[in-house]
């Protein structure tokens, strides 16, 4: 679940009145993407962000007024650069923010959530299990915000070593789920990879993989490496890649056959990294790029 929605549910369960503000449209240099959220309680607590700090105070005040008086509001923020140091966006962009009483998180793990943000039936919500792109759409006399719902991306790091640990440490603050898999029980320990969300002692082709998963092989043993990469490609992982020199990649291509076309390598953006932490940063940057650009996003 989105961490802002989780916090809103936590506050609501504790007896707080909660409002939710969501970015439903962006134009030009918007500071936060579509779907960004800010939870606000009647007592003044805030969690999340809709603009990186530019308009949060005004949104929070509107949310508290709304909680006291009822209703919902669609607000546009955007101001010319030379005026932007009042309430507005210094970047010169423009955003539409929908403010409403918090009605609970979507009850689906993946699919599409809909909310009417303007016109007839403002505040009406529904969802379905079909995945759709996030954005506004007009439906006659009303405007609907369509939001894709899904779990955060998952990183499966094959090989419980120092690069796996560094990768998991970078992925966690981004909200990614992380799994380190290694069939060598003596290596796959919490002491070696303390930042991993999950540690699995198994052959990598036994691990579940789906379209929200990135599979990264960090080992140089073919008996571990090749099954992991083949599993990733055949299961539709959005990213499959492996460490190693170009010569090592050619050997992998020969061994993997047709599946090799779906394997990246050498992996990571070329930033000149040498240490485990630097290499992990290069890999994580490429993983983020792949995740953000999937399906033409």
N, C-alpha and C positions, 0 to 999 in steps of 0.2 A: 504494500500500500504506500502511496505517496506520503512522505514524512509529515507534510503539513496537514493532510487529512487525518493522519494518525494522532497528531498533537491535538487537533480540533476534537476528535473523539475522546481523547483523554480528558480534555478540559470539560467537555459536555458531561462525561460520566461523573466528574467531580462536582457537578451542579452549576457550572458556569453557563451563561448565555454566550453563544459563539456566532460570529458572522464570518463569512468566507468571501474574499475578494479574489477574482480570477481574471487574468489577462485573456481577453477573448479576441482581440484584434491588435495588430501591430502595423505601423507604417514607417518607412525609412529606418533610421538608426535606433530601433527600440532596444532598451537596455536588458530586457528579459524576454524569453520566448513565449509563444502561445501556451496557455495552460498554466503558467506560473501562478502561484497562489500565496495569499497572505491570510492567516487566521487571526481574528481579533476578538477578544472577550469584552464583555460589558464593563469589566473591572480595569480594562486597559492593557492587558497582556497581548503581545504580538509575537507571531512566529511565521517565518517565511518572508517572501519578497515579491513585489510586482514590478519594481523599477530599480532595484539596487540602492534604494534610499532616497530617491528624488521626490517621490509623492506619497511615501508610506504614511507620513503623519496625517496628511489630508484624507487618505483612504481610511485610516483608522478612526478618525473623527466622524466621517460619514457612516462608518460601520456602527459606531456606538449610538449615533442618532437613530439609525435604522433599527437597531435592536430595541430602542426605547419606544419608537413610534410605529414600527412595523413597515412592511413594504420591501421593495427591491429597487436597485438603481443601477443604471448603466452610465458610466462617467467616462468622458474623453479627456485625456491629458496630453498636451502638446503645445509648445510655445516657441516662438521665434528665438533664435540663439541669443540675440541681444537683450531679451527680456527673461531669459530662462532662470534667473537666480531667485525669482519668486517661485510659487508652486508650479512646477512644470518639469520638462526634461531638458537639461543642459545640452544633450546630444543633438537636439533639433528633431528628434523622432516624435512619434505620436502613438499612444496606446489607448485602447478601450478597456475599461475595467468593470466587470459586473460584480456588484456587491449584493449579498443576499444572506438571510439567516442560514446557518449551517444545518443541513438536513441529513447528514450522514454520508459516509463514503459509498461509492458505487458497490453494489453487491456482486459484481462480476470481476473475475481475475484478469480477463482479457476480452476485448470487444470494443464497443463504442458507447459513450455516454452522451446524452443530449439534454440541453436546458434551453428554454425559451428566454432570451435576454431582453427582448423588446417586442412590443405589440401585444396581441391577444394572448392571454395565458402566460404572461411573464412569470418565470419561476417554475413552470411545469417541467418535470424531468421524466426521462425514460431511458432505457438502454437496450441494446441487443448484443448478440455474440459475434456479429460480423465486424471485422476490423475496417475502420474508415479513417480517412485523413482528418487531422485536427484543423478547425477553422470555422468561420461563420458561413451560414447559408440562409438565403431568404426563402421563406415559405408563405408566400402571399402576404397576409397582414401581420406576419410576425417574423422575427429574426432568431435563428437557432444557433447556439454554439455547439459544435460537434467536437468531441474530444476522444481521441484514441486512448483506450485503457489497456494497460498491460504491465507485467512485472518488470522490474529493472533488468538491464542486461546481466548476463552471467558469464564470468570468466572461469574456464576450466584450464588450469595450469598443470601440465603433465611433467612431473619431476619435482620432488620436494627438495629444492635447493635454495641458494641465496637469491637467485633472480626471482624465483616463485614467491619468496617472502616479500621481496621489494615490490613486486607487482601487486600482490594482495594489499600491501600497505598503501599503495597509491590508489587502488580501485575502491577501497572501502569508503573514503570520504566522498567519492563520486556517487555513492549509493549502489554500486554494483554488487551483486552476489558473487562470492568467490569460492571455488572448489579446487583444492590441490589433490591430484590423484597420482599414486605411485604404488606399484605392486611390491615394492621393497619395504617391508614393515619397519625395518630398522631406521629407514630414512624418513618415512611419512609419520613424523611425530609433531606434537604441539610445540616442543622445544625448538624444532628447526623452522617451523612456519607458523609462528604465533599469530600472525595477522590473518590467516586463512579463515574464511567463514566456515568451511567444512574441509575435513581431511578424509580422504577415502583410500583405503588400502585395497587396491584392485587393479586389474589390467584396464587400461584406458578405454578399450572397446566395450567395457561393461558399464560405463557411465552414461546416464541419460543425456542426450544432446538434442536441442531444438533450435528454432530460428532466432531465439533470443540469446544464444550461446556463442561465445568465442572460444575456440580450442587453440591453445598455444603449447606446442611441444618445446620443452627446454632441456631435453636429454639428447644424447648422441648414440643411444643403443637402439638398433633397428627393431629389436623384438618388442620394445616399448613404443618407440617413435612411430613406426609405420601403422600399427593398428589404431593409434590415437588419431592420426591424420585421416586415415580412411574412414573412421567412424564419424569424424567431423564433417567431411564432405558428403558422405551418404546420408547423414541426418539433417542436412540443410543448415548447419551453423552459419551465422552471418559472417564469420571470419574464421579461417583455418590457416595456421602458419607455424613455422618452425625456425628455431635458431640454426646457425651453421653457415659455413662458407658457400660460395657459389658452386664449388666442386661438390660439396655435400648435398646441395640442392639437386644437382644433376643426378647423383646416385639415387636420391629419393624419387625423382621423376621416373627413372627406369624401373624402380621397384613398385611404384604405385600405379603405373600405367595410366589409364584414362582419368583416374581420380586425381592425378597430379595437377591437372589444369585448375583445380579448385584450391590449391595450396600455395600460400604466399611464402616467399623466402628469398634472401635473408630478411627477417622481419624487423620492423621498427623503422621510424623515421631516422635518417642518417644525420645525427647531431654530433657525431664524433665521440659518443659515449664509450667508456672503458670499464668503469666499475659496475658492479651488479646494480646499484641504484640508478646509474646513468643509463644503462642498457634497459632497465625496467621502464624508465621514463620514456625512452624512445619507443618501446613496444606499446606502452599505455597510450601514448599520443596517437599512434596509428590505429589502435583499437577504437579509441574515441572517434577518430575521423571516420572509420568504417561504420560505426554504429549510427552516427549522425547523418551519414550520406546514404543509408540503406533506403531502398524503395524510392530513390530520387528525392529524399527529404532535403 
